[in-house]
């Protein structure tokens, strides 16, 4: 059993009997993908699957990604230096070191609306425009600083659990681990952390597209190897993922319900936990409209409630889905 990396043209991507687990779309105007492919082929897996690799222009890339979505195959787009125009998704996550009005996450914040879900993960405060951060808060987009990741990397998982589209800026990784140029950031994610985040991304059962950017046409070999390992961890997680949906009545027996009642005796929060995967959800109900939302959360949210405090994540989504 092994990982097979196979070059294909657009027409042969989904040939009968040769369905890949994922398709890597290398944008010709982006980076030199040959080194990344070589690095990927050096990796070994306990699973038996194929990753198809195809070349495309930036104009062709989104069309191929659309075909992958229709076929139910993960599309991994190696964009190059800048993020390509992504397909519309109401549920997105961006891993990035900076939030400014003109950069990719800044534009997503500017053009998004409160009915959509957007999380910005791993940003550094001194690379974040305060007004753009404020605008994200007003639209109820979730922000997670790198300091929060350093405190507990598991905080990332609920933010990407239901993401359909994820954009990963490799410049989120510190220069010592990802030395693309002298202009790279001295601080950032460790290489191990970006691989762990990639694994969390792969566990999203709604994931359709992963856009990787923040590359240069010529980079040291270690940069290509880190990108290859990031792709590998995403695919490995995707293959062993267990799809769990607490809103599906047919799956409710999978979950343990834990109701936390607060000291006032008049309010409570219902949590659901999967013994099989360790995932947690919070229930947010609107009795007037007979609407129930199940919000991905973590064990720490449950512990916060057990200590008599309403989790900030519960309050955030109560305002987003019920009050607005």
SULZICOR-V361694 format. One record per residue. N is the residue number from 1. PHI is phi as a letter, one per 20 degrees, with the letter a starting at -180 (NA if undefined). PSI is psi as a letter, one per 20 degrees, with the letter a starting at -180 (* if undefined). D_LAST is the distance of its C-alpha to the last C-alpha in Angstrom with 2 decimals. Layout:
<<N:PHI:PSI:D_LAST> <N:PHI:PSI:D_LAST>>
This chain:
<<1:NA:p:50.81> <2:a:r:49.37> <3:e:p:46.89> <4:d:p:48.18> <5:d:o:47.08> <6:c:p:48.20> <7:f:p:48.19> <8:b:q:47.39> <9:e:r:46.90> <10:g:h:43.96> <11:f:h:45.97> <12:d:j:46.96> <13:f:h:43.64> <14:c:l:43.18> <15:f:q:46.78> <16:g:p:47.61> <17:m:j:48.22> <18:c:k:47.00> <19:f:p:43.25> <20:e:r:42.00> <21:f:h:39.39> <22:b:q:37.90> <23:c:p:38.78> <24:e:p:39.09> <25:d:o:38.91> <26:e:o:40.82> <27:f:p:40.25> <28:f:h:43.73> <29:f:i:42.70> <30:e:c:41.09> <31:e:r:43.05> <32:f:o:46.32> <33:e:i:45.14> <34:g:g:48.63> <35:f:h:48.54> <36:f:g:45.18> <37:f:g:46.60> <38:f:g:49.71> <39:f:h:47.71> <40:f:h:45.67> <41:f:i:48.92> <42:e:i:50.21> <43:e:q:47.53> <44:d:q:48.38> <45:c:q:46.28> <46:e:i:47.00> <47:e:q:45.24> <48:d:o:46.86> <49:b:r:44.67> <50:d:p:44.76> <51:d:o:42.68> <52:e:p:43.48> <53:c:p:43.67> <54:c:q:43.72> <55:e:q:44.07> <56:b:q:42.05> <57:e:r:41.39> <58:f:h:37.91> <59:f:h:37.78> <60:e:h:38.73> <61:g:g:36.52> <62:f:h:33.27> <63:f:g:35.34> <64:f:h:36.82> <65:f:h:33.48> <66:f:h:32.35> <67:f:h:35.51> <68:f:g:34.81> <69:f:g:31.36> <70:f:h:33.04> <71:e:i:35.74> <72:m:k:33.43> <73:d:p:35.03> <74:f:p:33.38> <75:d:p:33.85> <76:d:o:34.55> <77:d:o:34.86> <78:e:o:36.98> <79:e:h:35.85> <80:o:b:38.16> <81:f:g:37.22> <82:d:q:33.97> <83:f:p:31.12> <84:f:r:31.67> <85:f:p:29.11> <86:e:q:27.16> <87:f:q:26.27> <88:f:p:22.69> <89:b:p:20.68> <90:e:i:17.00> <91:c:o:17.90> <92:c:q:20.06> <93:c:q:21.67> <94:c:p:23.93> <95:d:o:26.69> <96:b:q:27.86> <97:e:i:29.59> <98:c:q:28.16> <99:c:o:25.02> <100:c:r:26.11> <101:g:h:25.03> <102:e:i:27.81> <103:e:r:27.93> <104:g:g:26.43> <105:f:h:23.37> <106:f:g:22.79> <107:f:h:22.80> <108:f:h:20.40> <109:f:g:17.89> <110:f:g:18.69> <111:e:i:18.45> <112:e:r:15.50> <113:c:r:11.89> <114:f:i:8.66> <115:f:i:9.16> <116:e:r:12.47> <117:d:p:13.90> <118:c:p:16.38> <119:c:p:18.44> <120:d:o:21.16> <121:d:p:23.96> <122:n:j:27.11> <123:f:q:26.68> <124:d:p:28.93> <125:g:h:27.72> <126:f:i:30.65> <127:d:j:29.89> <128:d:p:26.27> <129:f:o:25.39> <130:g:h:23.36> <131:f:h:21.38> <132:f:h:20.49> <133:f:g:19.48> <134:f:g:17.29> <135:f:h:15.68> <136:f:g:15.09> <137:f:h:13.31> <138:f:h:10.97> <139:e:j:10.13> <140:l:l:9.98> <141:e:q:13.44> <142:e:p:15.85> <143:c:p:19.06> <144:c:o:22.24> <145:f:q:25.27> <146:f:h:28.78> <147:f:h:29.60> <148:f:h:27.11> <149:f:g:28.77> <150:f:h:32.12> <151:f:g:31.22> <152:a:n:30.11> <153:f:h:30.02> <154:f:i:28.57> <155:f:h:25.18> <156:f:h:25.11> <157:g:g:25.41> <158:f:h:21.94> <159:f:i:20.48> <160:d:j:22.78> <161:f:h:23.21> <162:d:j:21.27> <163:f:p:21.80> <164:e:h:23.32> <165:c:p:24.45> <166:c:p:25.63> <167:d:p:27.19> <168:d:o:29.74> <169:e:o:31.36> <170:f:i:34.70> <171:f:i:34.97> <172:f:h:32.65> <173:e:p:35.94> <174:f:q:38.28> <175:f:h:41.39> <176:f:h:43.88> <177:e:i:42.36> <178:b:m:41.51> <179:e:m:44.05> <180:f:h:43.20> <181:a:r:44.44> <182:f:i:45.25> <183:e:j:41.84> <184:f:r:40.01> <185:f:p:37.97> <186:f:h:40.07> <187:d:q:37.16> <188:r:a:34.75> <189:f:q:34.43> <190:f:q:37.67> <191:g:h:38.96> <192:f:h:38.55> <193:f:g:34.88> <194:f:h:34.08> <195:f:h:35.96> <196:f:g:34.02> <197:f:g:30.71> <198:f:h:32.23> <199:f:g:33.00> <200:f:h:29.43> <201:f:g:28.42> <202:f:h:31.09> <203:e:i:29.72> <204:f:o:26.55> <205:f:i:27.41> <206:d:i:25.18> <207:f:p:26.89> <208:d:h:28.41> <209:b:p:29.14> <210:c:o:30.09> <211:d:p:30.83> <212:d:p:33.22> <213:b:a:34.09> <214:n:k:35.57> <215:d:r:39.13> <216:c:r:42.30> <217:f:h:45.08> <218:c:p:47.51> <219:c:q:46.47> <220:g:q:48.39> <221:g:h:48.85> <222:f:h:46.72> <223:f:g:43.62> <224:f:h:44.23> <225:f:h:44.86> <226:f:h:41.56> <227:f:g:39.69> <228:f:g:41.76> <229:f:h:40.95> <230:f:g:37.21> <231:f:g:37.53> <232:g:g:39.74> <233:f:h:37.35> <234:f:g:34.49> <235:f:g:36.84> <236:f:g:38.36> <237:f:g:35.03> <238:f:h:34.05> <239:f:h:37.37> <240:d:j:37.17> <241:f:q:33.50> <242:d:o:32.60> <243:f:p:29.62> <244:c:p:27.57> <245:c:o:24.57> <246:f:i:23.58> <247:f:i:21.69> <248:e:o:25.15> <249:g:h:26.97> <250:f:i:30.27> <251:d:i:29.58> <252:g:h:28.39> <253:f:i:31.90> <254:f:h:31.67> <255:d:q:29.27> <256:e:p:29.87> <257:e:p:27.28> <258:c:o:27.12> <259:d:p:25.33> <260:d:o:25.02> <261:e:p:25.12> <262:e:r:24.46> <263:g:h:27.16> <264:f:i:25.60> <265:m:i:26.32> <266:d:i:23.31> <267:c:q:20.73> <268:b:r:21.16> <269:c:p:19.84> <270:e:p:21.47> <271:d:q:22.71> <272:c:p:24.60> <273:c:p:27.46> <274:e:o:29.80> <275:f:h:33.36> <276:f:g:34.51> <277:d:i:32.34> <278:n:j:30.89> <279:f:q:27.28> <280:c:q:24.54> <281:c:q:21.15> <282:d:q:18.68> <283:e:p:17.27> <284:c:p:13.71> <285:d:q:13.81> <286:d:n:11.90> <287:f:h:15.07> <288:f:g:13.91> <289:e:j:13.17> <290:l:l:15.75> <291:d:p:13.74> <292:c:p:15.01> <293:d:q:14.27> <294:d:o:17.13> <295:d:p:16.41> <296:g:p:19.57> <297:b:a:20.79> <298:c:r:24.23> <299:g:h:26.89> <300:f:h:26.10> <301:f:g:22.64> <302:f:g:24.58> <303:f:h:27.20> <304:f:g:24.74> <305:f:h:23.51> <306:f:h:27.21> <307:e:j:27.91> <308:n:j:25.63> <309:d:q:22.71> <310:f:p:19.14> <311:g:p:18.87> <312:f:h:16.75> <313:f:h:15.74> <314:f:g:14.43> <315:f:g:12.37> <316:g:g:11.06> <317:f:h:9.98> <318:f:g:8.85> <319:f:g:6.16> <320:f:g:5.68> <321:e:h:6.22> <322:d:g:5.83> <323:f:g:3.82> <324:f:*:0.00>>
